[in-house]
Amino acid sequence: MEVDIAFKDPTRLITWQVPFPKTTKCCRCGGKARLGFVAHEGFAKMPEKGDKFVCNVHKTTGKKGGLWLHDCCCVAVYFCVDCLEPTALYNQA
């Protein structure tokens, strides 16, 4: 698996759905969290035997207590301007 990480302008990174916002609400203190980087899961070349996406690490039941990703993902990591704790948003293919 290849993971591309965008640092210069994370909003330009192509995601599996809509672009990530430049800011979001901090999940710890409710303050403003600014986009730090985006990790895009995908393969730069044909996958080799044994290569996995995050969705292949665990099975999902689709129900509370057993939820997991169903497809490859992009994850945006934000850092809060008040408490500096990380917050993440993600989307799937």
Buried (B, 14 or more C-beta within 10 A) or exposed (E): BEEEEBEEEBEEBEBBEEBBEEEBEBBBBEBEBEBBBBBBBBEEEEEEEEEEBBBEEEEEEEEEEEEEBEEBBBBBBBBBEEEEBBBEBBBBB
